[in-house]
Amino acid sequence: MTHENQDELITNAINTITEKLSKVLLDEFLNLPPEVQMNIVLIKSAQLLLSNILCHVATNRDELEKISDAQGMELKELIFNCAFSAFSDKFDLHKH
């Protein structure tokens, strides 16, 4: 088996697991009462907005890391996802 075939098999397995897990999580979310669903959506929206704002106000990667270190792990991950997707040039972050 070539390295490329093995990589493709791994990618397909990850995609299959992600698809199935996403379906399970969505089903669980839809089983929640509407008020709880709305609260979750509002909380996640606020976290995403805060992550975006922090990426805007941080002047460099070191400052972004200091700011994100002061946050919880969940928000820290959102901050760096935002930095990678929308601010990669500003913070000299490049995906491999």
C-alpha positions as CSV (number, residue, x, y, z in Angstrom):
1,M,0.0,0.0,0.0
2,T,1.4,3.4,-1.0
3,H,1.7,6.3,1.4
4,E,-0.8,8.3,-0.6
5,N,-3.4,5.4,-0.4
6,Q,-2.8,5.1,3.3
7,D,-3.3,8.9,3.8
8,E,-6.5,8.7,1.7
9,L,-7.8,5.8,3.8
10,I,-7.1,7.7,7.0
11,T,-8.8,10.8,5.6
12,N,-11.8,8.8,4.6
13,A,-12.0,7.2,8.1
14,I,-11.8,10.6,9.8
15,N,-14.5,12.0,7.6
16,T,-16.8,9.1,8.2
17,I,-16.3,9.3,12.0
18,T,-16.8,13.1,11.9
19,E,-20.0,12.7,9.8
20,K,-21.4,10.1,12.2
21,L,-20.5,12.0,15.3
22,S,-21.9,15.3,13.9
23,K,-25.2,13.5,13.2
24,V,-25.4,12.1,16.8
25,L,-24.5,15.5,18.3
26,L,-27.2,17.3,16.1
27,D,-29.8,14.7,17.1
28,E,-28.9,15.3,20.8
29,F,-29.1,19.1,20.3
30,L,-32.5,18.8,18.6
31,N,-33.8,16.8,21.5
32,L,-33.1,19.6,23.9
33,P,-35.8,22.0,24.9
34,P,-36.0,25.1,22.6
35,E,-34.9,27.5,25.4
36,V,-31.8,25.4,26.0
37,Q,-31.1,25.3,22.2
38,M,-31.4,29.1,22.0
39,N,-29.1,29.6,25.1
40,I,-26.4,27.3,23.5
41,V,-26.6,29.2,20.2
42,L,-26.4,32.6,22.0
43,I,-23.4,31.5,24.1
44,K,-21.5,30.1,21.1
45,S,-22.3,33.2,19.1
46,A,-20.9,35.4,21.9
47,Q,-17.8,33.2,22.1
48,L,-17.2,33.5,18.4
49,L,-17.7,37.2,18.4
50,L,-15.3,37.6,21.3
51,S,-12.7,35.5,19.6
52,N,-13.0,37.7,16.5
53,I,-12.7,40.9,18.5
54,L,-9.6,39.5,20.3
55,C,-8.0,38.7,17.0
56,H,-8.7,42.3,15.9
57,V,-7.3,44.0,18.9
58,A,-4.2,41.8,19.4
59,T,-1.3,43.5,17.6
60,N,1.0,40.5,17.2
61,R,1.1,36.7,17.8
62,D,2.7,37.1,21.3
63,E,0.0,39.4,22.4
64,L,-2.7,37.0,21.0
65,E,-1.1,34.1,22.9
66,K,-1.1,36.1,26.1
67,I,-4.7,37.0,25.7
68,S,-5.7,33.5,24.8
69,D,-3.8,32.0,27.7
70,A,-6.0,34.1,30.0
71,Q,-9.1,32.4,28.6
72,G,-10.5,28.9,29.1
73,M,-9.4,26.2,26.8
74,E,-12.7,26.3,24.8
75,L,-12.3,30.0,24.0
76,K,-8.6,29.7,23.4
77,E,-9.3,27.1,20.7
78,L,-11.9,29.4,19.1
79,I,-9.4,32.3,19.2
80,F,-6.8,30.3,17.3
81,N,-9.3,28.9,14.9
82,C,-10.3,32.5,14.1
83,A,-6.6,33.5,13.9
84,F,-5.8,30.7,11.4
85,S,-8.9,31.2,9.3
86,A,-9.2,35.0,9.1
87,F,-6.0,36.5,10.5
88,S,-3.2,34.1,9.4
89,D,-1.2,36.9,7.7
90,K,-1.5,39.3,10.6
91,F,-0.2,36.7,13.1
92,D,2.1,34.9,10.7
93,L,0.2,31.6,11.1
94,H,0.2,29.3,8.2
95,K,-1.5,25.9,7.9
96,H,0.7,23.0,6.8
